[in-house]
Amino acid sequence: MPIPEDALAFTDAMADMLRLPDETLAMSYIYLNRYLRFYRDQRRPDPLDLCKNYQLANFFPARAVASGVVFTALEGSGLRVRRDLGDWVKDVGSGKVDKEDMEEVLEILRVN
């Protein structure tokens, strides 16, 4: 008997061996997809891990890096800034964060 490599192959093998009805097989696929989606969503990178990039720490001011990390974390949680990034940076950084620095920090954070 072949050994299934993933969850879908296992579900197919069990359905064939147990002669499960189509409704049972359909519900198992639904729950399997929900589990896989939940598992995929739980593996988001920790925003604090983004701060460990030495390029950020050496080339950019701490306020720009902190604003970039906050923006990336909020964006990962579903925030969509409807206004210009410069206005958001100005409000959050109290006018002490340069928009160009913020854009470069975001570019580095999104690559990593």
C-alpha positions as CSV (number, residue, x, y, z in Angstrom):
1,M,0.0,0.0,0.0
2,P,1.4,3.4,-0.9
3,I,2.1,5.9,1.9
4,P,0.4,9.3,1.4
5,E,2.7,12.2,1.3
6,D,0.2,15.0,2.2
7,A,-3.2,15.5,3.7
8,L,-5.1,15.4,0.4
9,A,-3.5,12.1,-0.6
10,F,-4.3,10.7,2.8
11,T,-8.0,11.8,2.5
12,D,-8.2,10.2,-1.0
13,A,-6.7,7.0,0.3
14,M,-9.0,6.8,3.3
15,A,-12.1,7.5,1.1
16,D,-11.1,4.7,-1.3
17,M,-10.4,2.2,1.5
18,L,-13.5,3.0,3.6
19,R,-15.8,3.7,0.6
20,L,-17.0,6.9,2.1
21,P,-20.0,8.7,0.5
22,D,-19.4,11.8,-1.6
23,E,-20.9,14.1,1.1
24,T,-18.4,12.9,3.7
25,L,-15.5,13.4,1.3
26,A,-16.7,16.9,0.4
27,M,-17.0,17.9,4.1
28,S,-13.5,16.5,4.8
29,Y,-12.1,18.7,2.0
30,I,-13.9,21.7,3.4
31,Y,-12.4,21.2,6.9
32,L,-9.0,20.4,5.5
33,N,-9.0,23.6,3.5
34,R,-10.1,25.6,6.6
35,Y,-7.3,24.0,8.6
36,L,-4.6,24.7,5.9
37,R,-5.8,28.3,5.6
38,F,-5.7,28.7,9.4
39,Y,-2.2,27.2,9.6
40,R,-0.9,29.4,6.7
41,D,-2.3,32.5,8.5
42,Q,-0.7,31.6,11.8
43,R,2.8,31.5,10.2
44,R,3.1,35.2,9.6
45,P,6.5,36.7,10.4
46,D,6.9,38.3,13.8
47,P,7.2,42.1,13.3
48,L,10.0,42.2,15.9
49,D,12.0,39.9,13.7
50,L,11.9,42.6,11.0
51,C,14.0,44.8,13.4
52,K,17.0,42.5,13.3
53,N,18.1,43.7,9.9
54,Y,21.5,45.4,10.5
55,Q,21.1,47.4,7.2
56,L,18.1,49.1,8.7
57,A,19.8,49.9,12.0
58,N,23.0,51.2,10.4
59,F,21.6,53.4,7.6
60,F,18.3,54.7,8.8
61,P,17.2,56.7,11.9
62,A,15.4,54.7,14.6
63,R,12.2,56.6,14.2
64,A,12.0,55.6,10.5
65,V,12.7,52.0,11.3
66,A,10.1,51.9,14.1
67,S,7.5,53.6,11.8
68,G,8.3,51.1,9.1
69,V,7.9,48.1,11.4
70,V,4.6,49.5,12.8
71,F,3.3,50.1,9.3
72,T,4.3,46.6,8.1
73,A,2.7,45.0,11.1
74,L,-0.5,46.9,10.6
75,E,-0.5,46.2,6.9
76,G,-0.1,42.5,7.7
77,S,-3.1,42.7,10.0
78,G,-5.2,44.2,7.2
79,L,-4.7,48.0,7.5
80,R,-4.9,49.8,4.2
81,V,-3.9,53.4,4.4
82,R,-6.2,55.4,2.2
83,R,-4.3,58.6,2.2
84,D,-0.8,59.4,1.1
85,L,2.1,57.6,2.9
86,G,3.7,61.0,3.5
87,D,0.7,62.2,5.5
88,W,0.6,59.0,7.5
89,V,4.3,59.2,8.3
90,K,3.9,62.9,9.2
91,D,1.1,62.1,11.7
92,V,2.7,59.0,13.2
93,G,6.3,60.3,13.3
94,S,5.3,63.7,14.6
95,G,7.0,65.3,11.6
96,K,10.4,63.8,12.5
97,V,10.4,61.0,10.0
98,D,11.4,61.7,6.4
99,K,9.0,60.2,3.8
100,E,11.9,59.0,1.6
101,D,13.5,57.2,4.5
102,M,10.2,55.5,5.3
103,E,9.8,54.4,1.7
104,E,13.3,52.8,1.6
105,V,12.7,51.1,5.0
106,L,9.4,49.7,3.7
107,E,11.1,48.4,0.6
108,I,13.7,46.6,2.7
109,L,11.1,45.2,5.1
110,R,9.0,43.9,2.2
111,V,11.9,42.1,0.6
112,N,12.9,40.4,3.9
